[in-house]
Amino acid sequence: MTLPEVDRLSVTTVVDNFIDSLRTDEKVAKRFTHAQARRMPTLKAEHGLGHWVEVERSGEARRIAFDFGLTGESYNHNFLELGLDAGQVDAIALSHGHMDHYGGLGGFLKTYRRRMKKGLAFYAGSDHFLPRYNERNSQRVYIGRLDRDELERYDLDVRVVEAPTVLPEGVMLSGEMHDTAPFEVIPPSLKVERQGQVVQDTFIGEQTLIANVKGRGLVVVTSCSHRGIVGICRHATRVAGVPKVHAVIGGFHLSGLSGERITQVVDAFRALGVDHLIPQHCTGLEAIIQMGVHLPAELVVSSVGSTFTFAA
């Protein structure tokens, strides 16, 4: 199977760790500036990630809300500031069950659900609704659990994605990725509760959004890349049936990791021939610096409110 082509894909960063209101447009990035806001922008950054994805094909545009940052306060504030319209949402998707990606969802639904379409699809992975923990130095900290029942009370059609799935909007959700790059090891501090036991989290249900942009190749929209960003890109080419990765945007989960691990990822990006790299959220400053040094033509700096557009 080859993932059908789309004419255009735009990803607006509603929530991210970084904000720079003075950054100018560059490469595929259009910034939200004083000119758009007609005043000093009041966008907020926080430890989290939220994407607003617009897909255009055959003159028709569809929109997917993909991840929601850590808090409803920041997500809703930025959503309003950016002039986004909840009534245009065609589907909702969540990458994984960590609070810095679903934490803003409850506040968003409370504020906007009545303006949205009935029976809206909510796409999740098989392990999204399990309790999560962070454990360091024998200190275990509970970091939340997404409540499926609450989502269904908001009239969302919860659909669990296990296999690669093409959505009606024209993009694919990756489904479960079983093959990983040997050097991409999940940090042992990340735990999940399964059947009453707290065990190492595998993030097997983590979803990546994949688009095949006409004449360009794949745009891989990731979240935290717990199972490894290199493996995620290779998985995307396999399941989409397209060998070319045009762009990768999202959190690459390299913060706090060794320089050798970062170098391996940067080398892999070069080998993949990626045209645009947009590291966000959990990528880490050291990794972004390495990309700036070794892949300066490919690197595009993220900032809350930026829209990254990939077109035929």
TORMINU-488252 format. One record per residue (C-alpha): x, y, z; residue in three letters; chain; residue number from 1. Coordinates in pm, whole numbers. Layout:
<sites>
<site px="X" py="Y" pz="Z" residu="ala" chaine="A" num="NUM"/>
...
</sites>
This chain:
<sites>
<site px="0" py="0" pz="0" residu="met" chaine="A" num="1"/>
<site px="116" py="352" pz="-80" residu="thr" chaine="A" num="2"/>
<site px="-26" py="638" pz="125" residu="leu" chaine="A" num="3"/>
<site px="-226" py="865" pz="-110" residu="pro" chaine="A" num="4"/>
<site px="-81" py="1208" pz="-178" residu="glu" chaine="A" num="5"/>
<site px="-208" py="1537" pz="-41" residu="val" chaine="A" num="6"/>
<site px="-150" py="1876" pz="-197" residu="asp" chaine="A" num="7"/>
<site px="-53" py="2058" pz="118" residu="arg" chaine="A" num="8"/>
<site px="8" py="1998" pz="487" residu="leu" chaine="A" num="9"/>
<site px="31" py="2274" pz="748" residu="ser" chaine="A" num="10"/>
<site px="122" py="2217" pz="1112" residu="val" chaine="A" num="11"/>
<site px="61" py="2504" pz="1355" residu="thr" chaine="A" num="12"/>
<site px="233" py="2478" pz="1692" residu="thr" chaine="A" num="13"/>
<site px="-34" py="2560" pz="1948" residu="val" chaine="A" num="14"/>
<site px="182" py="2454" pz="2246" residu="val" chaine="A" num="15"/>
<site px="557" py="2395" pz="2274" residu="asp" chaine="A" num="16"/>
<site px="838" py="2451" pz="2523" residu="asn" chaine="A" num="17"/>
<site px="981" py="2745" pz="2330" residu="phe" chaine="A" num="18"/>
<site px="863" py="3087" pz="2219" residu="ile" chaine="A" num="19"/>
<site px="1044" py="3368" pz="2040" residu="asp" chaine="A" num="20"/>
<site px="814" py="3647" pz="1929" residu="ser" chaine="A" num="21"/>
<site px="1096" py="3817" pz="1737" residu="leu" chaine="A" num="22"/>
<site px="1172" py="3528" pz="1501" residu="arg" chaine="A" num="23"/>
<site px="1110" py="3605" pz="1137" residu="thr" chaine="A" num="24"/>
<site px="965" py="3372" pz="874" residu="asp" chaine="A" num="25"/>
<site px="1218" py="3116" pz="747" residu="glu" chaine="A" num="26"/>
<site px="1216" py="2825" pz="505" residu="lys" chaine="A" num="27"/>
<site px="880" py="2647" pz="566" residu="val" chaine="A" num="28"/>
<site px="795" py="2848" pz="882" residu="ala" chaine="A" num="29"/>
<site px="556" py="3141" pz="906" residu="lys" chaine="A" num="30"/>
<site px="564" py="3312" pz="1246" residu="arg" chaine="A" num="31"/>
<site px="277" py="3459" pz="1446" residu="phe" chaine="A" num="32"/>
<site px="391" py="3816" pz="1496" residu="thr" chaine="A" num="33"/>
<site px="274" py="4164" pz="1594" residu="his" chaine="A" num="34"/>
<site px="138" py="4204" pz="1240" residu="ala" chaine="A" num="35"/>
<site px="-106" py="3915" pz="1282" residu="gln" chaine="A" num="36"/>
<site px="-199" py="3994" pz="1644" residu="ala" chaine="A" num="37"/>
<site px="-214" py="4372" pz="1581" residu="arg" chaine="A" num="38"/>
<site px="-43" py="4412" pz="1921" residu="arg" chaine="A" num="39"/>
<site px="224" py="4238" pz="2128" residu="met" chaine="A" num="40"/>
<site px="142" py="3863" pz="2102" residu="pro" chaine="A" num="41"/>
<site px="56" py="3696" pz="2433" residu="thr" chaine="A" num="42"/>
<site px="123" py="3333" pz="2334" residu="leu" chaine="A" num="43"/>
<site px="234" py="3104" pz="2617" residu="lys" chaine="A" num="44"/>
<site px="501" py="2834" pz="2622" residu="ala" chaine="A" num="45"/>
<site px="498" py="2536" pz="2858" residu="glu" chaine="A" num="46"/>
<site px="645" py="2187" pz="2885" residu="his" chaine="A" num="47"/>
<site px="414" py="2019" pz="2636" residu="gly" chaine="A" num="48"/>
<site px="323" py="1990" pz="2272" residu="leu" chaine="A" num="49"/>
<site px="7" py="2052" pz="2072" residu="gly" chaine="A" num="50"/>
<site px="-31" py="2047" pz="1692" residu="his" chaine="A" num="51"/>
<site px="-310" py="2190" pz="1473" residu="trp" chaine="A" num="52"/>
<site px="-285" py="1999" pz="1145" residu="val" chaine="A" num="53"/>
<site px="-448" py="2115" pz="820" residu="glu" chaine="A" num="54"/>
<site px="-461" py="1880" pz="522" residu="val" chaine="A" num="55"/>
<site px="-553" py="2001" pz="175" residu="glu" chaine="A" num="56"/>
<site px="-629" py="1777" pz="-121" residu="arg" chaine="A" num="57"/>
<site px="-837" py="1838" pz="-434" residu="ser" chaine="A" num="58"/>
<site px="-927" py="2183" pz="-307" residu="gly" chaine="A" num="59"/>
<site px="-1076" py="2055" pz="21" residu="glu" chaine="A" num="60"/>
<site px="-924" py="2127" pz="362" residu="ala" chaine="A" num="61"/>
<site px="-959" py="1904" pz="669" residu="arg" chaine="A" num="62"/>
<site px="-829" py="1969" pz="1019" residu="arg" chaine="A" num="63"/>
<site px="-697" py="1746" pz="1297" residu="ile" chaine="A" num="64"/>
<site px="-621" py="1849" pz="1654" residu="ala" chaine="A" num="65"/>
<site px="-320" py="1636" pz="1750" residu="phe" chaine="A" num="66"/>
<site px="-203" py="1663" pz="2115" residu="asp" chaine="A" num="67"/>
<site px="-296" py="1937" pz="2362" residu="phe" chaine="A" num="68"/>
<site px="-4" py="2041" pz="2577" residu="gly" chaine="A" num="69"/>
<site px="11" py="2022" pz="2955" residu="leu" chaine="A" num="70"/>
<site px="-268" py="2259" pz="3066" residu="thr" chaine="A" num="71"/>
<site px="-602" py="2375" pz="2937" residu="gly" chaine="A" num="72"/>
<site px="-514" py="2730" pz="3036" residu="glu" chaine="A" num="73"/>
<site px="-221" py="2751" pz="2795" residu="ser" chaine="A" num="74"/>
<site px="-380" py="2550" pz="2516" residu="tyr" chaine="A" num="75"/>
<site px="-707" py="2745" pz="2518" residu="asn" chaine="A" num="76"/>
<site px="-529" py="3079" pz="2549" residu="his" chaine="A" num="77"/>
<site px="-306" py="3006" pz="2248" residu="asn" chaine="A" num="78"/>
<site px="-593" py="2854" pz="2050" residu="phe" chaine="A" num="79"/>
<site px="-789" py="3178" pz="2090" residu="leu" chaine="A" num="80"/>
<site px="-487" py="3401" pz="2029" residu="glu" chaine="A" num="81"/>
<site px="-409" py="3220" pz="1703" residu="leu" chaine="A" num="82"/>
<site px="-768" py="3259" pz="1581" residu="gly" chaine="A" num="83"/>
<site px="-828" py="2887" pz="1540" residu="leu" chaine="A" num="84"/>
<site px="-1185" py="2758" pz="1503" residu="asp" chaine="A" num="85"/>
<site px="-1295" py="2452" pz="1702" residu="ala" chaine="A" num="86"/>
<site px="-1593" py="2413" pz="1472" residu="gly" chaine="A" num="87"/>
<site px="-1351" py="2318" pz="1193" residu="gln" chaine="A" num="88"/>
<site px="-1208" py="2017" pz="1377" residu="val" chaine="A" num="89"/>
<site px="-1268" py="1701" pz="1172" residu="asp" chaine="A" num="90"/>
<site px="-1085" py="1459" pz="1402" residu="ala" chaine="A" num="91"/>
<site px="-890" py="1447" pz="1727" residu="ile" chaine="A" num="92"/>
<site px="-580" py="1235" pz="1777" residu="ala" chaine="A" num="93"/>
<site px="-348" py="1175" pz="2071" residu="leu" chaine="A" num="94"/>
<site px="9" py="1055" pz="2038" residu="ser" chaine="A" num="95"/>
<site px="45" py="890" pz="2381" residu="his" chaine="A" num="96"/>
<site px="-78" py="890" pz="2739" residu="gly" chaine="A" num="97"/>
<site px="154" py="1145" pz="2900" residu="his" chaine="A" num="98"/>
<site px="-1" py="1449" pz="3063" residu="met" chaine="A" num="99"/>
<site px="216" py="1701" pz="2876" residu="asp" chaine="A" num="100"/>
<site px="30" py="1587" pz="2563" residu="his" chaine="A" num="101"/>
<site px="-325" py="1526" pz="2688" residu="tyr" chaine="A" num="102"/>
<site px="-335" py="1764" pz="2987" residu="gly" chaine="A" num="103"/>
<site px="-495" py="2047" pz="2790" residu="gly" chaine="A" num="104"/>
<site px="-759" py="1824" pz="2631" residu="leu" chaine="A" num="105"/>
<site px="-1012" py="1835" pz="2914" residu="gly" chaine="A" num="106"/>
<site px="-1011" py="2214" pz="2928" residu="gly" chaine="A" num="107"/>
<site px="-1035" py="2234" pz="2549" residu="phe" chaine="A" num="108"/>
<site px="-1339" py="2004" pz="2539" residu="leu" chaine="A" num="109"/>
<site px="-1506" py="2184" pz="2830" residu="lys" chaine="A" num="110"/>
<site px="-1470" py="2516" pz="2649" residu="thr" chaine="A" num="111"/>
<site px="-1527" py="2419" pz="2287" residu="tyr" chaine="A" num="112"/>
<site px="-1704" py="2081" pz="2259" residu="arg" chaine="A" num="113"/>
<site px="-2048" py="2234" pz="2192" residu="arg" chaine="A" num="114"/>
<site px="-1909" py="2416" pz="1890" residu="arg" chaine="A" num="115"/>
<site px="-1763" py="2099" pz="1744" residu="met" chaine="A" num="116"/>
<site px="-1915" py="1829" pz="1526" residu="lys" chaine="A" num="117"/>
<site px="-2120" py="1550" pz="1684" residu="lys" chaine="A" num="118"/>
<site px="-1971" py="1202" pz="1715" residu="gly" chaine="A" num="119"/>
<site px="-1621" py="1333" pz="1652" residu="leu" chaine="A" num="120"/>
<site px="-1356" py="1061" pz="1613" residu="ala" chaine="A" num="121"/>
<site px="-1088" py="1044" pz="1881" residu="phe" chaine="A" num="122"/>
<site px="-790" py="830" pz="1776" residu="tyr" chaine="A" num="123"/>
<site px="-576" py="672" pz="2047" residu="ala" chaine="A" num="124"/>
<site px="-329" py="389" pz="2097" residu="gly" chaine="A" num="125"/>
<site px="-388" py="67" pz="2286" residu="ser" chaine="A" num="126"/>
<site px="-196" py="184" pz="2596" residu="asp" chaine="A" num="127"/>
<site px="-311" py="547" pz="2611" residu="his" chaine="A" num="128"/>
<site px="-543" py="497" pz="2910" residu="phe" chaine="A" num="129"/>
<site px="-299" py="336" pz="3154" residu="leu" chaine="A" num="130"/>
<site px="-155" py="504" pz="3468" residu="pro" chaine="A" num="131"/>
<site px="193" py="649" pz="3410" residu="arg" chaine="A" num="132"/>
<site px="485" py="706" pz="3646" residu="tyr" chaine="A" num="133"/>
<site px="832" py="860" pz="3647" residu="asn" chaine="A" num="134"/>
<site px="1085" py="681" pz="3868" residu="glu" chaine="A" num="135"/>
<site px="1431" py="814" pz="3950" residu="arg" chaine="A" num="136"/>
<site px="1660" py="727" pz="4242" residu="asn" chaine="A" num="137"/>
<site px="1392" py="494" pz="4386" residu="ser" chaine="A" num="138"/>
<site px="1146" py="786" pz="4393" residu="gln" chaine="A" num="139"/>
<site px="827" py="699" pz="4203" residu="arg" chaine="A" num="140"/>
<site px="604" py="989" pz="4097" residu="val" chaine="A" num="141"/>
<site px="256" py="938" pz="3955" residu="tyr" chaine="A" num="142"/>
<site px="214" py="1148" pz="3640" residu="ile" chaine="A" num="143"/>
<site px="-148" py="1081" pz="3549" residu="gly" chaine="A" num="144"/>
<site px="-392" py="869" pz="3350" residu="arg" chaine="A" num="145"/>
<site px="-616" py="967" pz="3061" residu="leu" chaine="A" num="146"/>
<site px="-981" py="882" pz="3137" residu="asp" chaine="A" num="147"/>
<site px="-1153" py="711" pz="2843" residu="arg" chaine="A" num="148"/>
<site px="-1495" py="735" pz="3007" residu="asp" chaine="A" num="149"/>
<site px="-1462" py="1113" pz="3031" residu="glu" chaine="A" num="150"/>
<site px="-1385" py="1136" pz="2659" residu="leu" chaine="A" num="151"/>
<site px="-1693" py="931" pz="2575" residu="glu" chaine="A" num="152"/>
<site px="-1906" py="1156" pz="2798" residu="arg" chaine="A" num="153"/>
<site px="-1802" py="1437" pz="2565" residu="tyr" chaine="A" num="154"/>
<site px="-1957" py="1242" pz="2274" residu="asp" chaine="A" num="155"/>
<site px="-1623" py="1142" pz="2127" residu="leu" chaine="A" num="156"/>
<site px="-1604" py="823" pz="1922" residu="asp" chaine="A" num="157"/>
<site px="-1292" py="666" pz="2077" residu="val" chaine="A" num="158"/>
<site px="-1109" py="450" pz="1824" residu="arg" chaine="A" num="159"/>
<site px="-802" py="249" pz="1923" residu="val" chaine="A" num="160"/>
<site px="-542" py="235" pz="1645" residu="val" chaine="A" num="161"/>
<site px="-317" py="-71" pz="1646" residu="glu" chaine="A" num="162"/>
<site px="-231" py="-113" pz="1277" residu="ala" chaine="A" num="163"/>
<site px="-128" py="168" pz="1040" residu="pro" chaine="A" num="164"/>
<site px="-452" py="346" pz="953" residu="thr" chaine="A" num="165"/>
<site px="-534" py="599" pz="680" residu="val" chaine="A" num="166"/>
<site px="-781" py="854" pz="814" residu="leu" chaine="A" num="167"/>
<site px="-1061" py="1007" pz="606" residu="pro" chaine="A" num="168"/>
<site px="-865" py="1334" pz="629" residu="glu" chaine="A" num="169"/>
<site px="-598" py="1186" pz="399" residu="gly" chaine="A" num="170"/>
<site px="-317" py="1124" pz="647" residu="val" chaine="A" num="171"/>
<site px="-204" py="809" pz="825" residu="met" chaine="A" num="172"/>
<site px="-163" py="720" pz="1189" residu="leu" chaine="A" num="173"/>
<site px="137" py="495" pz="1231" residu="ser" chaine="A" num="174"/>
<site px="-15" py="226" pz="1451" residu="gly" chaine="A" num="175"/>
<site px="215" py="16" pz="1667" residu="glu" chaine="A" num="176"/>
<site px="584" py="21" pz="1575" residu="met" chaine="A" num="177"/>
<site px="760" py="-301" pz="1673" residu="his" chaine="A" num="178"/>
<site px="1100" py="-260" pz="1503" residu="asp" chaine="A" num="179"/>
<site px="1329" py="-6" pz="1671" residu="thr" chaine="A" num="180"/>
<site px="1684" py="114" pz="1603" residu="ala" chaine="A" num="181"/>
<site px="1922" py="-74" pz="1838" residu="pro" chaine="A" num="182"/>
<site px="2069" py="246" pz="1985" residu="phe" chaine="A" num="183"/>
<site px="1728" py="400" pz="2060" residu="glu" chaine="A" num="184"/>
<site px="1654" py="272" pz="2410" residu="val" chaine="A" num="185"/>
<site px="1356" py="393" pz="2613" residu="ile" chaine="A" num="186"/>
<site px="1469" py="563" pz="2937" residu="pro" chaine="A" num="187"/>
<site px="1421" py="322" pz="3231" residu="pro" chaine="A" num="188"/>
<site px="1270" py="603" pz="3440" residu="ser" chaine="A" num="189"/>
<site px="945" py="586" pz="3242" residu="leu" chaine="A" num="190"/>
<site px="696" py="341" pz="3390" residu="lys" chaine="A" num="191"/>
<site px="340" py="225" pz="3325" residu="val" chaine="A" num="192"/>
<site px="93" py="28" pz="3533" residu="glu" chaine="A" num="193"/>
<site px="-33" py="-289" pz="3367" residu="arg" chaine="A" num="194"/>
<site px="-261" py="-535" pz="3546" residu="gln" chaine="A" num="195"/>
<site px="-169" py="-391" pz="3884" residu="gly" chaine="A" num="196"/>
<site px="206" py="-401" pz="3825" residu="gln" chaine="A" num="197"/>
<site px="427" py="-98" pz="3761" residu="val" chaine="A" num="198"/>
<site px="666" py="-196" pz="3481" residu="val" chaine="A" num="199"/>
<site px="891" py="-43" pz="3218" residu="gln" chaine="A" num="200"/>
<site px="686" py="157" pz="2968" residu="asp" chaine="A" num="201"/>
<site px="722" py="40" pz="2608" residu="thr" chaine="A" num="202"/>
<site px="500" py="311" pz="2450" residu="phe" chaine="A" num="203"/>
<site px="388" py="51" pz="2201" residu="ile" chaine="A" num="204"/>
<site px="69" py="247" pz="2133" residu="gly" chaine="A" num="205"/>
<site px="241" py="579" pz="2057" residu="glu" chaine="A" num="206"/>
<site px="102" py="729" pz="1737" residu="gln" chaine="A" num="207"/>
<site px="280" py="931" pz="1469" residu="thr" chaine="A" num="208"/>
<site px="89" py="1126" pz="1205" residu="leu" chaine="A" num="209"/>
<site px="222" py="1076" pz="852" residu="ile" chaine="A" num="210"/>
<site px="136" py="1267" pz="535" residu="ala" chaine="A" num="211"/>
<site px="252" py="1206" pz="177" residu="asn" chaine="A" num="212"/>
<site px="289" py="1550" pz="19" residu="val" chaine="A" num="213"/>
<site px="269" py="1545" pz="-360" residu="lys" chaine="A" num="214"/>
<site px="613" py="1570" pz="-520" residu="gly" chaine="A" num="215"/>
<site px="789" py="1606" pz="-183" residu="arg" chaine="A" num="216"/>
<site px="760" py="1285" pz="17" residu="gly" chaine="A" num="217"/>
<site px="659" py="1212" pz="372" residu="leu" chaine="A" num="218"/>
<site px="602" py="1462" pz="649" residu="val" chaine="A" num="219"/>
<site px="638" py="1284" pz="983" residu="val" chaine="A" num="220"/>
<site px="457" py="1461" pz="1269" residu="val" chaine="A" num="221"/>
<site px="571" py="1309" pz="1595" residu="thr" chaine="A" num="222"/>
<site px="523" py="1387" pz="1962" residu="ser" chaine="A" num="223"/>
<site px="786" py="1254" pz="2204" residu="cys" chaine="A" num="224"/>
<site px="933" py="973" pz="1993" residu="ser" chaine="A" num="225"/>
<site px="980" py="747" pz="2296" residu="his" chaine="A" num="226"/>
<site px="1046" py="443" pz="2077" residu="arg" chaine="A" num="227"/>
<site px="1309" py="639" pz="1882" residu="gly" chaine="A" num="228"/>
<site px="1282" py="908" pz="1617" residu="ile" chaine="A" num="229"/>
<site px="1505" py="721" pz="1371" residu="val" chaine="A" num="230"/>
<site px="1295" py="406" pz="1405" residu="gly" chaine="A" num="231"/>
<site px="981" py="617" pz="1368" residu="ile" chaine="A" num="232"/>
<site px="1102" py="765" pz="1039" residu="cys" chaine="A" num="233"/>
<site px="1200" py="424" pz="904" residu="arg" chaine="A" num="234"/>
<site px="865" py="280" pz="1014" residu="his" chaine="A" num="235"/>
<site px="687" py="566" pz="835" residu="ala" chaine="A" num="236"/>
<site px="857" py="485" pz="505" residu="thr" chaine="A" num="237"/>
<site px="762" py="117" pz="539" residu="arg" chaine="A" num="238"/>
<site px="397" py="160" pz="629" residu="val" chaine="A" num="239"/>
<site px="337" py="451" pz="387" residu="ala" chaine="A" num="240"/>
<site px="520" py="283" pz="99" residu="gly" chaine="A" num="241"/>
<site px="715" py="603" pz="29" residu="val" chaine="A" num="242"/>
<site px="1097" py="599" pz="65" residu="pro" chaine="A" num="243"/>
<site px="1150" py="976" pz="88" residu="lys" chaine="A" num="244"/>
<site px="1117" py="1163" pz="421" residu="val" chaine="A" num="245"/>
<site px="1068" py="1530" pz="335" residu="his" chaine="A" num="246"/>
<site px="1025" py="1669" pz="687" residu="ala" chaine="A" num="247"/>
<site px="1017" py="1562" pz="1051" residu="val" chaine="A" num="248"/>
<site px="848" py="1779" pz="1313" residu="ile" chaine="A" num="249"/>
<site px="792" py="1715" pz="1682" residu="gly" chaine="A" num="250"/>
<site px="969" py="1610" pz="1999" residu="gly" chaine="A" num="251"/>
<site px="1266" py="1379" pz="1940" residu="phe" chaine="A" num="252"/>
<site px="1317" py="1286" pz="2310" residu="his" chaine="A" num="253"/>
<site px="1691" py="1350" pz="2322" residu="leu" chaine="A" num="254"/>
<site px="1696" py="1588" pz="2618" residu="ser" chaine="A" num="255"/>
<site px="1932" py="1465" pz="2889" residu="gly" chaine="A" num="256"/>
<site px="2080" py="1189" pz="2673" residu="leu" chaine="A" num="257"/>
<site px="2446" py="1138" pz="2586" residu="ser" chaine="A" num="258"/>
<site px="2627" py="1319" pz="2309" residu="gly" chaine="A" num="259"/>
<site px="2689" py="987" pz="2133" residu="glu" chaine="A" num="260"/>
<site px="2314" py="915" pz="2112" residu="arg" chaine="A" num="261"/>
<site px="2251" py="1262" pz="1970" residu="ile" chaine="A" num="262"/>
<site px="2528" py="1217" pz="1713" residu="thr" chaine="A" num="263"/>
<site px="2378" py="886" pz="1600" residu="gln" chaine="A" num="264"/>
<site px="2041" py="1052" pz="1544" residu="val" chaine="A" num="265"/>
<site px="2191" py="1345" pz="1356" residu="val" chaine="A" num="266"/>
<site px="2390" py="1105" pz="1134" residu="asp" chaine="A" num="267"/>
<site px="2074" py="905" pz="1067" residu="ala" chaine="A" num="268"/>
<site px="1883" py="1218" pz="965" residu="phe" chaine="A" num="269"/>
<site px="2160" py="1296" pz="719" residu="arg" chaine="A" num="270"/>
<site px="2150" py="941" pz="580" residu="ala" chaine="A" num="271"/>
<site px="1771" py="963" pz="542" residu="leu" chaine="A" num="272"/>
<site px="1810" py="1279" pz="334" residu="gly" chaine="A" num="273"/>
<site px="1550" py="1472" pz="534" residu="val" chaine="A" num="274"/>
<site px="1489" py="1818" pz="385" residu="asp" chaine="A" num="275"/>
<site px="1346" py="1990" pz="694" residu="his" chaine="A" num="276"/>
<site px="1403" py="1914" pz="1063" residu="leu" chaine="A" num="277"/>
<site px="1181" py="2090" pz="1315" residu="ile" chaine="A" num="278"/>
<site px="1282" py="1974" pz="1664" residu="pro" chaine="A" num="279"/>
<site px="1040" py="2063" pz="1942" residu="gln" chaine="A" num="280"/>
<site px="943" py="1999" pz="2305" residu="his" chaine="A" num="281"/>
<site px="1163" py="1718" pz="2448" residu="cys" chaine="A" num="282"/>
<site px="1441" py="1729" pz="2187" residu="thr" chaine="A" num="283"/>
<site px="1678" py="1918" pz="2417" residu="gly" chaine="A" num="284"/>
<site px="1903" py="2216" pz="2357" residu="leu" chaine="A" num="285"/>
<site px="2218" py="2009" pz="2302" residu="glu" chaine="A" num="286"/>
<site px="2055" py="1811" pz="2022" residu="ala" chaine="A" num="287"/>
<site px="1915" py="2125" pz="1856" residu="ile" chaine="A" num="288"/>
<site px="2264" py="2281" pz="1867" residu="ile" chaine="A" num="289"/>
<site px="2414" py="1971" pz="1702" residu="gln" chaine="A" num="290"/>
<site px="2153" py="1987" pz="1426" residu="met" chaine="A" num="291"/>
<site px="2230" py="2355" pz="1379" residu="gly" chaine="A" num="292"/>
<site px="2601" py="2278" pz="1344" residu="val" chaine="A" num="293"/>
<site px="2580" py="1965" pz="1128" residu="his" chaine="A" num="294"/>
<site px="2250" py="2016" pz="941" residu="leu" chaine="A" num="295"/>
<site px="2210" py="2395" pz="919" residu="pro" chaine="A" num="296"/>
<site px="2023" py="2391" pz="589" residu="ala" chaine="A" num="297"/>
<site px="1770" py="2140" pz="721" residu="glu" chaine="A" num="298"/>
<site px="1709" py="2285" pz="1069" residu="leu" chaine="A" num="299"/>
<site px="1402" py="2504" pz="1121" residu="val" chaine="A" num="300"/>
<site px="1366" py="2656" pz="1468" residu="val" chaine="A" num="301"/>
<site px="1033" py="2605" pz="1643" residu="ser" chaine="A" num="302"/>
<site px="842" py="2873" pz="1829" residu="ser" chaine="A" num="303"/>
<site px="488" py="2864" pz="1969" residu="val" chaine="A" num="304"/>
<site px="243" py="2996" pz="1711" residu="gly" chaine="A" num="305"/>
<site px="457" py="2907" pz="1407" residu="ser" chaine="A" num="306"/>
<site px="292" py="2741" pz="1109" residu="thr" chaine="A" num="307"/>
<site px="505" py="2500" pz="908" residu="phe" chaine="A" num="308"/>
<site px="374" py="2440" pz="556" residu="thr" chaine="A" num="309"/>
<site px="473" py="2165" pz="315" residu="phe" chaine="A" num="310"/>
<site px="326" py="2184" pz="-34" residu="ala" chaine="A" num="311"/>
<site px="356" py="2033" pz="-380" residu="ala" chaine="A" num="312"/>
</sites>
